[in-house]
């Protein structure tokens, strides 16, 4: 798959990046080489790939009931915290 400057420019616009035409050309060439590498890897037969081992079991935390209130660290780090809640400026008025 060939990636051209037009596609790079379109993605750069969506990502709010400003690229010069030279940067877009260079990036198009680099991305084309990356995609070609993955296409070459796709052609390797599955029987030539080493088997995958199972991932190690994840250690899970204990499932313990809590009161649902945020811990003291949350209240100490919040800009304003009162009665177990974050205090924020009013964003909706009653006018």
Residue pairs with C-beta under 8 A, 6 or more apart in sequence:
1 32
1 35
1 36
1 39
2 32
3 28
3 31
3 32
3 35
4 28
5 21
5 24
5 25
5 28
7 28
8 19
8 24
8 27
8 28
8 31
9 19
9 24
12 18
12 19
12 24
19 27
69 84
70 84
74 81
75 81
75 84
78 86
79 87
80 86
80 87
80 88
81 87
